[in-house]
Amino acid sequence: MTKRTSKVFTYHDFDDDVVFTKNQNATIPEGYIWLHQNWFYRVTATVVYWVAVVVSFVYCRLYLRTSFRNKRCLRTQGKRGAFIYANHTQPLGDALLPMLVAIPRRAYPIAEPANLGIPIVGRLLTMGGALVLPAKLSQMIQFQRAMNARLDQHQRVFIYPEAHVWPYYTKIRPFPVGAFHYPVAADLPSYSMTITYQKGRLLSRPKQVVYFDGPFMPDKSLPRKQRQQKLHDQIHAQMVTRSHQSNVSFMTYQHQSH
């Protein structure tokens, strides 16, 4: 693999944060609404969403030079909801990329509460489709109701199970089996979306090539916990295989022992 290092990150564990933002410890405010019924809010959110789609096209296609491989496999989703699992390698790009992938449907990425602290963007997250993970058990009902509503509309829910963004990281980090509770509970298809980085012809910064695979269905012959484990193993293995398509290392990650 070619190395074109522009920055060095150090880490102790795979779940470390290596990128920090202002208001990193932002939490869900009291009275936060996951599923808005107000017509004015919904119209405004629709406008905001499609403006964000335009921004996504410009940023991903022109700046990140994103291209897709095997995206046609998403057609097997049919008239039902679906979950798409991806590796987390871009602070802004990973918020915008699902919008391009979901067209002509809408994207609903699951987001950490810390994202609410991002200046300007944080305030628009929900309008842009983000399903913010609840911090309290009492909020889980609203969160689940919002997710189910989007799945009933045959939309796509995007999940970054690695949770922490590692810019331009070219391997697949471990992620929890619990992240696969959603498709097992809903009995809906899942797809993998593996983001890789490959040499460009002109710029030193690599281009982004995204591979899709699936569908992966929960195995109903197994108990629920084993269904989650099997789905986790299938998708993680597929993403590891696709990650080998990366052929340039733009950032260096150095492990430090405790």
C-alpha positions in Angstrom: 0.0 0.0 0.0 1.3 3.4 -1.0 1.8 5.9 1.9 1.1 9.6 1.4 1.0 10.6 5.0 -0.4 14.1 5.9 -1.1 13.6 9.6 -0.3 11.1 12.4 -3.0 10.0 14.9 -2.3 8.0 18.1 -4.7 5.7 19.9 -4.9 3.3 22.7 -8.1 1.4 21.8 -10.2 1.1 18.7 -13.0 3.0 20.4 -10.9 6.1 21.1 -11.8 9.5 19.7 -9.0 10.9 17.5 -11.0 13.9 16.2 -12.4 16.4 18.7 -15.0 19.1 18.1 -16.4 22.0 20.1 -19.1 20.9 22.6 -17.8 17.3 22.3 -19.9 16.3 25.3 -23.2 17.7 24.0 -26.3 15.8 25.2 -29.9 15.5 24.1 -31.8 18.5 25.4 -35.0 18.1 27.4 -38.1 18.0 25.2 -36.1 16.8 22.1 -38.5 15.5 19.5 -37.5 12.5 17.2 -40.6 12.5 15.1 -42.1 15.9 14.3 -45.8 16.2 13.4 -45.9 20.0 13.0 -46.5 20.7 9.3 -44.4 23.9 9.2 -41.4 22.0 10.7 -41.9 19.1 8.2 -42.0 21.5 5.2 -38.9 23.3 6.5 -37.1 20.0 7.1 -37.9 18.9 3.5 -36.3 22.0 2.1 -33.3 21.7 4.4 -32.9 18.1 3.4 -32.8 18.7 -0.3 -30.5 21.6 0.0 -28.2 19.2 2.0 -28.5 16.7 -0.9 -27.0 19.4 -3.2 -24.2 20.1 -0.7 -23.6 16.4 -0.5 -23.3 16.0 -4.2 -20.8 18.9 -4.4 -18.7 17.8 -1.4 -18.7 14.1 -2.0 -18.5 14.0 -5.8 -16.1 16.9 -6.3 -14.0 17.2 -3.1 -13.9 13.6 -1.9 -14.2 12.3 -5.5 -16.6 9.6 -4.4 -17.6 6.8 -6.7 -19.8 3.8 -6.1 -19.3 0.1 -6.9 -22.1 -2.6 -6.9 -24.7 0.0 -5.8 -27.2 -1.9 -7.9 -27.5 -4.5 -5.1 -29.6 -2.0 -3.1 -32.4 -2.5 -5.6 -33.1 -5.8 -3.9 -34.5 -3.7 -1.0 -37.8 -3.5 -2.8 -40.8 -2.0 -1.0 -39.5 -2.3 2.5 -37.1 -0.6 4.9 -33.4 -1.5 5.1 -30.3 -0.9 7.2 -26.9 0.1 5.7 -23.7 -0.4 7.8 -20.6 1.6 7.0 -17.1 2.3 8.3 -16.7 5.7 9.8 -13.9 7.7 8.1 -15.0 11.2 7.3 -16.2 13.8 9.9 -18.4 15.7 7.4 -18.5 13.3 4.5 -20.2 10.5 6.5 -23.0 12.9 7.4 -23.6 13.8 3.7 -22.8 10.5 1.9 -26.0 8.7 3.0 -28.1 11.3 1.2 -26.4 10.4 -2.1 -26.8 6.7 -1.5 -30.4 6.9 -0.6 -31.7 8.8 -3.7 -34.6 8.7 -4.6 -35.4 7.7 -1.1 -34.4 9.6 2.0 -31.5 8.8 4.3 -31.9 8.4 8.1 -28.5 8.0 9.7 -28.2 7.0 13.4 -26.1 9.7 15.1 -24.4 10.1 18.5 -25.7 12.9 20.8 -22.2 14.5 20.6 -23.1 15.5 17.0 -25.7 17.9 18.3 -22.8 20.1 19.6 -21.3 20.7 16.1 -21.8 24.4 15.3 -24.7 25.1 12.9 -24.7 21.5 11.6 -25.9 20.1 15.0 -29.0 22.2 14.9 -29.9 20.9 11.5 -29.2 17.2 12.1 -32.8 16.2 12.8 -34.1 18.2 9.8 -31.5 16.3 7.7 -32.8 13.0 8.8 -30.6 12.0 11.7 -32.0 9.7 14.3 -30.1 10.7 17.4 -29.4 7.9 19.9 -31.3 8.4 23.1 -29.3 8.9 26.3 -32.1 7.7 28.6 -34.3 4.6 28.6 -37.3 6.9 28.8 -36.4 8.4 25.4 -36.0 5.0 23.7 -39.7 4.7 22.9 -39.6 7.9 20.9 -36.5 6.9 19.1 -37.8 3.5 18.2 -41.1 5.0 17.1 -39.3 7.4 14.8 -37.2 4.6 13.3 -40.2 2.4 12.8 -42.0 5.2 11.0 -39.1 5.6 8.6 -38.8 1.9 7.9 -42.6 1.7 7.3 -42.0 4.4 4.6 -39.5 2.0 3.0 -36.6 4.3 3.8 -32.9 3.5 4.6 -31.4 3.7 8.0 -27.6 4.2 8.0 -25.4 2.9 10.9 -21.7 3.6 11.5 -21.1 0.8 14.1 -17.5 1.9 14.7 -19.1 5.0 16.4 -15.9 7.1 16.3 -14.7 8.8 13.2 -11.1 8.0 12.1 -10.3 10.1 9.1 -9.1 8.1 6.0 -8.6 4.9 8.1 -8.3 2.0 5.6 -9.1 -1.0 7.9 -12.3 -2.1 9.5 -12.4 -1.7 13.3 -14.2 -4.0 15.7 -17.9 -3.1 16.3 -20.5 -4.3 18.8 -22.9 -7.1 18.1 -25.6 -4.9 19.7 -25.5 -2.7 16.6 -27.4 -5.5 14.8 -30.4 -5.5 17.1 -32.3 -3.3 14.8 -32.5 -5.4 11.6 -33.1 -8.5 13.7 -36.0 -6.9 15.6 -37.5 -5.6 12.4 -36.7 -8.6 10.3 -35.4 -6.4 7.4 -32.4 -6.6 5.1 -29.0 -5.1 5.8 -26.3 -4.0 3.4 -22.6 -3.2 3.9 -21.2 0.0 2.6 -17.4 -0.2 2.7 -15.6 3.1 2.2 -12.1 2.7 0.7 -9.4 5.1 -0.4 -7.5 4.6 -3.7 -4.9 6.5 -5.7 -6.0 9.3 -7.8 -4.3 10.4 -11.0 -3.5 14.0 -10.2 -4.0 14.8 -6.5 -2.0 13.4 -3.6 -5.2 13.1 -1.6 -6.9 9.8 -2.4 -10.2 9.3 -4.0 -13.1 7.6 -2.2 -14.5 4.4 -3.7 -17.5 2.9 -1.9 -18.5 -0.7 -2.2 -21.9 -2.1 -1.5 -22.8 -5.7 -0.7 -26.0 -7.6 0.4 -28.7 -8.1 1.2 -27.9 -9.9 4.5 -31.1 -11.2 6.1 -31.5 -12.3 9.8 -31.4 -16.1 10.0 -34.8 -16.9 11.6 -33.8 -20.5 12.3 -31.5 -19.1 15.1 -32.3 -17.6 18.5 -32.4 -13.8 18.5 -28.9 -13.3 20.0 -27.4 -15.7 17.6 -29.1 -14.0 14.7 -27.4 -10.8 15.7 -24.1 -12.5 16.0 -24.3 -14.1 12.6 -25.4 -10.9 10.9 -22.5 -9.1 12.6 -20.0 -11.7 11.5 -21.3 -11.7 7.9 -21.2 -7.9 7.5 -17.9 -7.4 9.3 -16.2 -10.1 7.2 -17.6 -8.6 4.0 -16.4 -5.1 4.9 -12.9 -6.5 5.8 -12.7 -8.1 2.4 -13.8 -5.0 0.6 -11.4 -2.8 2.6 -8.5 -4.6 0.9 -9.3 -2.5 -2.2 -7.7 0.5 -0.4 -4.3 1.0 -1.9 -3.1 4.3 -0.4 -2.6 5.4 3.3 -3.3 9.1 3.6 -3.1 9.2 7.5 -0.9 7.3 9.8 -2.4 5.6 12.9 0.0 4.6 15.7 -1.0 2.4 18.6 0.2 3.3 22.0 0.0 0.9 24.9 -1.5 2.1 28.2 
